[in-house]
């Protein structure tokens, strides 16, 4: 699962494919994977933005199905989404500071 990811791998622009509720494959740009309160979250943005703005993203909680495969559950709680976004901004600031040194 995501336990092997660390902060150096947080921002990597990798393309991942997810299947939507209609069974259609959708490509996403992987923005970040972060640990928040001992749970892992993945931050992604569709490759084809459609109606989305460039600064918008989706956040999914990474869970495991019964076979040990990663399962991405959408975060819908607005308060948690805000906290996760603030955590993302904090990690971006840390990455920026590392790059300046």
Backbone bond lengths (Angstrom), bond angles and torsions (degrees), N, CA, C in turn:
res aa  C-N    CA-C-N  psi(-1)  N-CA   C-N-CA  omega(-1)  CA-C   N-CA-C  phi
1 X - - - 1.453 - - 1.514 109.08 -
2 X 1.312 119.04 -156.01 1.455 122.66 -173.40 1.520 113.67 -81.55
3 X 1.318 118.87 -0.02 1.453 121.03 -176.96 1.519 112.95 -57.88
4 X 1.308 118.44 -25.10 1.450 120.80 -176.20 1.527 112.89 -86.93
5 X 1.312 119.10 1.77 1.454 121.43 178.33 1.512 109.42 -86.66
6 X 1.326 116.65 143.99 1.454 120.36 176.87 1.516 109.42 -128.11
7 X 1.324 116.95 177.33 1.458 120.41 -174.86 1.526 112.97 -63.79
8 X 1.337 118.32 -27.83 1.464 119.30 178.25 1.527 110.87 -65.00
9 X 1.341 116.75 -25.32 1.452 120.73 179.63 1.524 111.79 -92.61
10 X 1.314 117.02 5.75 1.458 121.57 -173.03 1.533 112.40 -59.96
11 X 1.314 117.70 -45.20 1.462 120.73 -176.55 1.527 108.16 -113.70
12 X 1.348 116.96 110.29 1.461 115.66 -176.06 1.526 116.14 -140.67
13 X 1.308 121.17 -0.69 1.464 124.12 174.87 1.532 114.50 53.30
14 X 1.289 119.22 25.89 1.458 123.68 177.14 1.534 109.09 -71.73
15 X 1.327 116.99 145.31 1.460 121.55 175.96 1.525 108.30 -93.58
16 X 1.337 115.74 128.11 1.460 120.65 175.80 1.524 108.16 -123.87
17 X 1.316 116.15 154.94 1.463 121.66 -179.24 1.526 108.01 -114.42
18 X 1.338 115.82 128.94 1.456 121.79 175.04 1.515 108.26 -120.34
19 X 1.310 115.38 157.20 1.459 121.27 177.64 1.521 107.74 -106.03
20 X 1.350 116.05 125.57 1.468 119.33 -178.90 1.523 110.86 -80.23
21 X 1.338 116.03 -179.92 1.462 120.91 -176.25 1.530 113.31 -64.36
22 X 1.320 117.39 -16.44 1.462 121.46 177.63 1.525 112.24 -95.68
23 X 1.336 117.16 4.29 1.453 121.33 179.74 1.513 114.40 83.82
24 X 1.322 117.68 6.89 1.459 122.39 -179.22 1.527 110.12 -87.41
25 X 1.336 116.65 134.70 1.457 121.19 177.38 1.525 109.42 -76.78
26 X 1.336 115.77 134.05 1.461 122.15 179.55 1.527 107.81 -128.82
27 X 1.345 116.42 129.98 1.459 120.87 178.37 1.523 110.05 -87.75
28 X 1.340 114.66 136.83 1.452 121.71 178.51 1.523 109.82 -127.57
29 X 1.307 115.44 146.99 1.453 121.08 170.02 1.517 107.52 -88.18
30 X 1.321 115.98 124.97 1.466 121.36 177.95 1.522 107.78 -76.97
31 X 1.325 116.13 117.17 1.462 121.50 -178.46 1.524 110.83 -92.20
32 X 1.334 116.35 -46.28 1.459 119.61 -176.86 1.518 110.13 -163.16
33 X 1.328 115.36 157.45 1.455 123.06 168.97 1.515 106.01 -131.93
34 X 1.328 116.15 121.32 1.462 120.55 -174.76 1.517 112.09 -130.72
35 X 1.322 115.04 148.86 1.452 123.23 173.01 1.523 107.08 -92.54
36 X 1.322 117.70 125.18 1.457 122.50 176.62 1.520 107.93 -133.97
37 X 1.326 116.69 118.10 1.469 122.42 -178.23 1.528 112.16 52.66
38 X 1.328 115.29 45.73 1.470 122.94 177.25 1.525 113.99 63.88
39 X 1.324 116.68 23.16 1.462 121.61 172.93 1.523 107.21 -130.57
40 X 1.335 115.87 145.88 1.464 121.12 -176.40 1.522 110.96 -98.01
41 X 1.340 114.57 141.38 1.458 122.11 -179.99 1.523 108.61 -132.50
42 X 1.332 115.35 143.48 1.461 120.88 177.01 1.529 108.30 -114.49
43 X 1.320 115.33 136.32 1.457 123.94 -178.63 1.520 106.92 -110.46
44 X 1.335 117.01 121.92 1.465 121.34 -175.92 1.533 110.57 -136.88
45 X 1.330 113.72 161.45 1.463 121.10 176.00 1.526 107.31 -138.67
46 X 1.338 117.66 135.00 1.468 118.89 178.60 1.536 111.19 -59.03
47 X 1.321 116.54 140.24 1.463 120.57 176.02 1.530 108.94 -60.74
48 X 1.337 116.03 -43.93 1.466 122.16 175.08 1.524 106.68 -93.35
49 X 1.329 117.87 103.66 1.455 121.36 -172.97 1.525 114.09 -66.39
50 X 1.313 118.34 -30.22 1.464 120.26 -177.93 1.515 110.42 58.27
51 X 1.334 117.35 -121.66 1.466 122.24 -179.00 1.528 113.49 -84.54
52 X 1.322 118.23 -1.06 1.465 121.30 -177.61 1.522 110.90 -80.67
53 X 1.337 114.93 149.62 1.459 120.87 172.27 1.520 109.23 -81.92
54 X 1.335 116.54 159.20 1.461 121.34 -178.77 1.523 113.12 -61.63
55 X 1.330 118.07 -25.55 1.464 120.66 -177.16 1.530 112.48 -95.39
56 X 1.321 118.40 7.45 1.465 121.80 178.08 1.526 110.17 -94.47
57 X 1.349 115.25 152.12 1.459 120.50 178.01 1.521 109.34 -151.99
58 X 1.323 115.26 166.64 1.452 122.42 173.14 1.523 107.73 -105.10
59 X 1.344 116.04 146.85 1.458 121.17 175.29 1.523 107.88 -123.39
60 X 1.335 115.37 126.72 1.454 122.05 179.13 1.526 109.68 -119.85
61 X 1.320 116.19 141.94 1.456 121.21 171.26 1.524 107.22 -80.97
62 X 1.318 116.91 134.21 1.461 120.78 178.96 1.518 107.97 -91.33
63 X 1.321 114.36 118.81 1.460 121.10 177.87 1.522 107.69 -123.65
64 X 1.298 116.87 -177.67 1.454 121.84 -179.24 1.523 109.71 -125.40
65 X 1.342 116.48 134.69 1.460 118.29 175.39 1.530 109.46 -82.06
66 X 1.325 117.00 -178.51 1.459 121.51 -176.11 1.525 113.29 -64.59
67 X 1.337 117.49 -17.89 1.464 121.93 178.66 1.524 113.21 -96.54
68 X 1.339 116.70 3.15 1.463 120.48 179.86 1.515 114.27 85.43
69 X 1.329 117.63 8.51 1.463 121.46 178.47 1.520 109.98 -84.91
70 X 1.342 116.02 148.28 1.458 119.90 176.44 1.522 110.51 -63.93
71 X 1.311 115.41 139.03 1.449 123.73 177.89 1.526 106.67 -128.86
72 X 1.323 117.50 123.66 1.458 122.03 -178.43 1.527 109.23 -99.77
73 X 1.331 115.77 114.20 1.454 122.06 -179.24 1.516 108.99 -104.97
74 X 1.345 118.60 122.84 1.464 120.23 -178.39 1.525 111.30 -60.53
75 X 1.334 115.50 138.28 1.466 121.00 174.67 1.522 106.17 -87.71
76 X 1.319 116.35 120.77 1.465 120.70 -177.08 1.520 113.03 -113.21
77 X 1.343 117.79 -15.13 1.461 122.18 179.55 1.534 109.19 -71.14
78 X 1.327 116.74 115.80 1.470 121.77 -175.19 1.529 112.54 -60.21
79 X 1.330 117.31 -38.68 1.460 120.90 179.41 1.529 110.59 -65.07
80 X 1.332 116.76 -44.85 1.458 120.79 177.86 1.523 110.73 -65.17
81 X 1.335 117.29 -41.32 1.469 120.00 177.59 1.524 111.10 -57.84
82 X 1.328 117.02 -42.40 1.459 120.61 178.84 1.525 110.78 -62.95
83 X 1.327 116.84 -43.95 1.466 120.47 178.88 1.527 111.48 -63.71
84 X 1.322 116.22 -41.02 1.464 120.09 179.09 1.524 111.29 -66.51
85 X 1.320 116.78 -38.17 1.464 119.88 177.77 1.527 110.57 -66.18
86 X 1.324 117.17 -40.78 1.469 120.78 177.38 1.534 110.15 -63.27
87 X 1.312 117.30 -38.35 1.464 121.30 176.68 1.524 110.30 -63.52
88 X 1.314 116.79 -40.72 1.468 121.63 177.20 1.526 110.18 -60.98
89 X 1.342 117.23 -46.72 1.465 120.59 179.23 1.524 111.50 -61.56
90 X 1.328 116.64 -39.35 1.462 121.15 178.00 1.530 110.37 -62.09
91 X 1.328 116.74 -44.59 1.462 120.65 179.07 1.529 111.74 -66.13
92 X 1.322 116.98 -35.33 1.472 120.24 175.86 1.523 110.41 -62.93
93 X 1.335 116.99 -41.59 1.458 121.41 177.66 1.525 110.89 -62.03
94 X 1.335 116.91 -40.57 1.465 121.13 178.25 1.519 109.68 -63.55
95 X 1.342 117.46 -45.16 1.463 121.45 178.82 1.528 111.32 -61.95
96 X 1.336 116.84 -41.84 1.464 121.05 178.92 1.527 110.66 -62.58
97 X 1.328 117.06 -41.74 1.465 120.93 179.75 1.520 110.87 -64.61
98 X 1.345 117.44 -38.54 1.465 121.47 178.29 1.526 110.36 -63.83
99 X 1.324 115.99 -40.29 1.470 120.50 -178.08 1.529 111.50 -68.97
100 X 1.323 117.72 -30.07 1.455 120.86 179.54 1.519 112.52 -72.83
101 X 1.329 117.09 -23.20 1.480 120.62 -178.61 1.484 112.35 -87.04
